[in-house]
Amino acid sequence: MTLKKKREHPRFKASQNALAASGDDPYTLMDLSAGGVGIRFYGDQPLPNRIHLDLFFLDRELTLTGIPCKKIFEARIDEGKAGQVPEWHVGLQFEEPEPEMLKTLRYFRWTED
């Protein structure tokens, strides 16, 4: 029998109008929770173990900036396909999130199908 670890925070699919970035590097925001985010990007190199992330919710005209994050999961999706830039899926955990940021993230519990 296998047991699935229950997530501490429910995860929600990100809106198409939600983006993430670190410096000049843009990422697709796949999902988010009060504990972290899932992102996707294309590049030759993986992310560093720690980054500061900016989140942009374009449909709500809201930005959260400089969120310290720690990489907890990373997968190179298209490894071995000649001539293609690798696709990466990365799980980032928020480090010491401020209460106001958590309040804002709880406000953005939505899904779009």
Steps between C-alpha positions, in 0.01 A plus 500: 500500500630846416414812689481838334636784705225754556599852405510752781337764277242437226639566153308696238545513125631841396306730273638564152530861615746411777873512428821453697850637455836523670699797377472499121407129482128436435323180608158351441313475829339155505348493847521669835421455866567681826822296521649543155462484123556270206666660198606396150775648287727424206877528532830320487569532872291408806400762755726573797391346830377836630345791307292810562176471306257763374135403438279700265121462500417700187122465516500634858772763449699359792870428535687322780874560476821368649355183653788284628457142375678168537498238223343176627433320172645513150440292190649536154207400281634460147848368570651318206315678220770623267495865403236606754542737790423301817172554682514507881226457760599636840333505841593799715424535870454846647758571770371700795199650321370824646144489643378763252629291208320191632180699537530612137570145377194366684295757310615347170349154533364446153505253215443547131405209282 
